[in-house]
Amino acid sequence: MKKEDMVKLISSEGFEFVIDKDAAMVSQTIYNMLTSPGSFSETQHGEVTFPEISTTILEKICKYFYWHLQFASGKETEFHIEPELTLELLMAANYLHT
Amino acid sequence: MDRGLVGLCIEAACRSSESVEKWRRQRRSLERLPSQLADALLRRLLARRLLFPSLLEVFKHSAEEIYLRGENSVNAEWMAYLGAFRNLRSLNVADCHKVTSSALWAMTGMTSLKELDLSRCLKVTDAGIRHVTSISTLEKLCISETSLSVDGIPLLSSLKNLSVLDLGGLPVTDQALYSLQVLTKLQYLDLWGSKVSNNGTAVLQKFSKLSFLNIAWTNITELPNLSSIECLNMSNCTINTILEGDGGKAPLTKLILSGATFINEAEALLYCETSFLSFLDVSNSSLQRFCFLPLMKALKHLDLSSSAMRDDLVENVACIGADLRYLNLSNTRVSSAGVEILTGHVPNLEILSLSCTPVDDIAVLSISKLPSVKVVDLSNTNVKGFIRQVGAEPDSVLSLEALESLKHLEKLKMEQTRVRDDALKPLSSFQELRDLSLRSTFLTDVSLHYLSSLPKLINLSFRDAVLTDSGLISFNPSATLKLLDLRGCWLLTRDAILSFCRNYPQIEVRHELAHIIPKDKFGSSRPSPSRSTSRTLWVNQQQGNIPISSYFEDQRLKYSREELLALQYSSLYLVSPLDRGITTSQEELN
């Protein structure tokens, strides 16, 4: 796997999630960060830090990215969300435009 | 609900009362919740019947817009919580019958509220409005059909920021209206059914920004000039003159005079600038000559239903037809000759209603020459579906064939006509048709079979027909079909309908014996309090339990030909066409 095809998402606690660029681009916000013209550090290093998003939530979001790709390709499974996570996840999803 | 993560989260949060319990303790998250998410979550909770007063508490910092219209449970306790919502901008509690004047006390002094709808809250009186008048930020207030008295109206004069005020159905007198003249920001004023008379109308001129005025069902006969008015409703008034007086002409775009009686037709609209008018409703009015119509060059929407419009006056419509999109001629004496006059003059006409007129198949030919038509209503007309031509071979042509030339035709209504099976054959090639309504005791399985080939059909109404079980089973609807209305098809059995529903679970079927709503639609749609769904639920449960028995054979055993004939005579339906229908079904069954 080439390095350019991956991105690193960093949670508020500093945990790093390395995922496929295609998956991360499910989020309109990340898509804009990675493709916007000009030399944002995000575009150059393929790294995005989310000081507002906790590790648990960011992990769930990464799972969602992959689930979404699968769902779009026709594999209809359910994406389970624990009730305890709904509010935090809701706000993060809203911020990430997913 | 969209499949995005936001939608999934809201869905997960509203799955059950247990899931609500799990997240409602996260006080910090709830405070930070952006308002549009809070509002969406509230709406979903309400639709899932999971919202209760103390749960409202957690939204008091975040919610900005709350829509509770028609929720019977909303009472003083709910209002007590809502009164503490510091960022609430808009609250709709219309039709909430438990909202009383004292319940509104909790709203006293709310600081962000701009819009409040209390329409038809019957227990709200003058005392309740006193509480409301303490909310000085209000810009929009709807209190139509509350129990406000004439003494309560002047209290509203303290709400200086009001731009929208709905006082429909309230006893507003000339005196009371006079007290409201300080509300100079008013743009929208609804006074239908009030006691305002010609003496009070001068006050309306003080509202220099007024663009919408509804004075339907009042005794006003002469309306003075209001130079900013754009939309005027004087339905069911007796009209002498409209907007007569000095000053600039009003830029009228919408005029509703439905059911109005005109004292002098020629003078009534003499003072109005009608060349910008795009919407005119004169249905049910006393107009006889329509002499003002030729001036209304910009009309897009014209409702002449139940008026005295007739063939020799259609010329007045044709000459302003260039922009016309909607034309309603139902319940008039316009015949096929009148429709013919329109051809060539209404190039943009999209919606045409001719129901309850004496038009026949010649009109169908004329309609086929209207290039933009999308919706046609020919219900209750003399349309038979074929035109007899003397000496020609064959001696009759199917008139509906002509409509094939209409590339945009999406909706066709032909209820209660004398069209028979064979005349409907051309329908099978209507590629764009999405909506079709047929209702006749002349139609049988054959007609439904023709409709199998319509590729884009979404709604199909096939009522009162001699449709048999085998006709329904052999019907092969397009994948797009969502609604099949079979009410009045008295030969159908419950088993056949349920079996059809099992084969096509995406279709909602309506019939006296079963009303089946697809499960996915049932789950996501907001259950309205007025529509009882208990029966539907029952049907849905039953659906699963019915053994896949041989309903087909069952039918043959159930009725003999004699019994069917006996059934036929016991009904109110016409006799002759049924013979054929039943014969067909018997042949197919055997």
Contacts between the chains, C-beta under 8 A, distances in Angstrom:
chain1	res1	chain2	res2	distance
A	61	B	5	7.3
A	64	B	5	5.3
A	64	B	8	7.9
A	68	B	5	7.8
A	71	B	3	7.3
A	79	B	8	5.9
A	80	B	12	8.0
A	81	B	8	6.2
A	81	B	9	6.1
A	81	B	12	3.8
A	82	B	12	8.0
A	82	B	22	8.0
A	83	B	12	6.6
A	83	B	13	6.9
A	83	B	15	7.2
A	83	B	18	7.2
A	83	B	19	3.6
A	83	B	20	7.9
A	83	B	22	3.7
A	83	B	23	5.7
A	84	B	22	5.1
A	84	B	23	6.5
A	86	B	9	5.0
A	86	B	10	7.9
A	86	B	12	5.1
A	86	B	13	4.0
A	86	B	19	7.3
A	86	B	22	8.0
A	86	B	23	5.2
A	87	B	9	7.9
A	87	B	13	7.0
A	87	B	23	5.0
A	87	B	26	5.4
A	87	B	29	4.2
A	87	B	30	6.7
A	87	B	33	6.9
A	88	B	26	7.6
A	88	B	29	5.9
A	89	B	5	7.1
A	89	B	9	5.1
A	90	B	6	6.3
A	90	B	9	3.9
A	90	B	10	6.7
A	90	B	13	7.1
A	90	B	33	7.6
A	90	B	37	5.8
A	90	B	41	7.6
A	91	B	29	7.0
A	91	B	32	6.8
A	91	B	33	6.6
A	91	B	34	7.1
A	91	B	37	6.9
A	93	B	4	7.1
A	93	B	5	3.8
A	93	B	6	4.7
A	93	B	9	5.9
A	94	B	6	5.6
A	94	B	34	6.3
A	94	B	37	5.7
A	96	B	5	7.8
A	98	B	4	5.7
A	98	B	5	4.4
A	98	B	6	7.2
